[in-house]
Structures are given as C-alpha cells and as structure tokens.
Amino acid sequence: MSDTRTSRRVTGVGTVLTFVYAIMALGATGRSFVQIAERFSDAPIPYLLSAASAVVYILATVALLLSKSRTWYRIAWVAVMFELVGVLVVGTLSVVSPDIFHADATVWSYYGSGYYWIPLVLPVVGLAYLYSQRQKVTA
C-alpha cells in the first residue's frame, strides 16, 4: 500500500514539474519571439539566449513527459543540466557585467529574477526529481 502512495506522490510531483516547465516554455518562447521580431538589433546575444532558453524548456517539457524511457530520461538530464548551467552562467554575467545583457533581456538574466527566480530553482528540483526516478526508467 505504501508503494502505491509513494508512486502517486512522485507522479504528482512529476506532473507539477512538467506543468511548470511547460509554462516556462510558453513564456520564454513568447518573450524571445517578441524580442527577436521587434528589436533584435538592440541586443542580439541576449535575445538569442532567450530563444535558446525557450528551446531548452520545450525539450525539457517533452523529455519529462516521456522520461520513463531510458533515451528520454537521458535527454531530460541533459536539458535540465544545460538549463542549470545556462542560468548560472548568464545570471553571473548579468550581475558582473550588466551591460552585456541589455538590462533584464533574457529569461536567465539575474538568475531569473524577472521570473521570480523560478529559472534558478526549477533545474535543481528537476534534477532531484530525475534522480529520484532513476530506478523506474525502462529500456
């Protein structure tokens, strides 16, 4: 009986996590589309980083949905790790050299402060979730 309860709880966490990734994917995609379409020449590198973050969030969402298979589980790990590295690197650079990132131009600028630091917390939660699911992955 406790296995069923644990399974439901973990599944619930996975569902919430995937939902948050989907929301971030929509937000980052919309933001990057507007930035690139309207003012790409103002700050091309940050706006391309916004587009890259959108791709990462989309990939992570799909990979988390399909993470019961070994291949998608690995893709989820790579996407979430890339997201963590991205938010740490871009966040640090935006603090150290804010002129590079044209104010708060990317989802990951200032460690995601424009998104209430969700981009900083989300990959940590995602990695913890993926680690907890490692025994449930099938071939």
C-alpha positions in Angstrom: 0.0 0.0 0.0 2.8 2.4 0.8 4.3 1.8 -2.6 1.1 3.0 -4.3 1.0 6.1 -2.1 4.7 6.9 -2.9 4.1 6.3 -6.6 1.2 8.7 -6.7 3.1 11.3 -4.8 6.1 11.1 -7.1 3.8 11.1 -10.1 2.1 14.2 -8.7 5.4 15.9 -8.3 6.4 14.9 -11.9 3.1 16.3 -13.2 3.5 19.6 -11.4 7.2 19.8 -12.5 6.3 19.1 -16.1 3.5 21.7 -16.0 5.8 24.4 -14.7 8.3 23.5 -17.4 5.5 23.9 -20.0 4.6 27.3 -18.6 8.2 28.4 -18.7 8.5 27.1 -22.3 5.5 29.2 -23.3 6.8 32.3 -21.5 10.3 32.0 -22.9 9.1 31.3 -26.4 6.7 34.3 -26.4 9.4 36.6 -24.9 12.1 35.5 -27.4 9.7 35.8 -30.3 8.8 39.4 -29.5 12.3 40.3 -28.7 13.7 38.9 -32.0 10.8 40.2 -34.1 10.7 43.8 -32.7 14.2 44.7 -31.5 16.8 42.1 -32.4 19.4 44.7 -33.4 19.3 46.2 -29.9 20.8 43.1 -28.2 21.1 40.1 -30.4 23.1 37.9 -28.0 20.6 38.2 -25.1 17.7 37.7 -27.4 19.2 34.6 -28.9 19.8 33.4 -25.4 16.1 33.9 -24.7 15.4 31.7 -27.7 17.9 29.1 -26.6 16.2 29.0 -23.1 12.8 28.5 -24.9 14.2 25.6 -26.8 15.6 24.1 -23.6 12.3 24.5 -21.7 10.4 22.9 -24.6 12.9 20.0 -24.8 12.8 19.5 -21.0 9.0 19.5 -21.0 8.8 16.8 -23.7 11.6 14.8 -22.1 10.0 14.9 -18.7 6.7 13.7 -20.2 8.5 10.8 -21.8 11.2 10.2 -19.2 10.1 6.6 -18.4 12.2 5.5 -21.4 15.9 5.5 -21.0 16.6 7.7 -24.0 14.2 10.4 -23.0 15.3 10.2 -19.4 18.9 10.9 -20.6 17.6 13.8 -22.8 15.8 15.2 -19.7 19.0 15.1 -17.7 21.0 16.9 -20.4 18.3 19.5 -20.9 17.9 20.2 -17.2 21.7 20.3 -16.7 22.1 22.7 -19.6 19.4 24.9 -18.1 21.1 24.9 -14.7 24.5 25.8 -16.3 22.8 28.4 -18.5 21.0 30.2 -15.6 24.2 30.1 -13.5 26.5 31.5 -16.3 24.0 34.1 -17.7 22.9 35.0 -14.2 26.5 35.6 -13.1 27.5 37.5 -16.2 24.4 39.7 -15.9 25.4 40.6 -12.4 29.1 41.1 -13.1 28.6 42.8 -16.4 25.0 44.0 -16.8 25.7 46.0 -20.0 26.2 42.7 -21.9 22.7 41.6 -21.3 20.8 44.8 -22.0 19.1 45.2 -18.7 16.9 42.2 -18.0 16.8 40.9 -21.6 16.9 37.1 -21.1 14.9 34.6 -19.0 18.1 33.7 -17.2 19.4 37.3 -16.5 20.0 37.9 -12.9 19.3 34.2 -12.2 15.8 34.5 -13.4 14.7 37.3 -11.1 12.2 38.6 -13.7 10.5 35.2 -13.3 10.7 35.2 -9.5 13.9 33.1 -9.6 11.9 30.1 -11.0 14.6 29.5 -13.6 17.2 29.1 -10.8 15.1 26.8 -8.6 13.4 24.7 -11.4 16.5 22.8 -12.7 17.5 21.9 -9.1 14.0 20.5 -8.5 14.1 18.9 -11.9 17.4 17.1 -11.2 16.3 16.0 -7.8 13.1 14.5 -9.4 15.0 12.8 -12.2 17.4 11.3 -9.7 14.5 10.0 -7.6 13.1 8.4 -10.8 16.2 6.6 -11.9 15.0 3.1 -10.8 11.7 3.5 -12.7 13.3 4.1 -16.1 12.7 1.3 -18.6 14.7 0.3 -21.7 
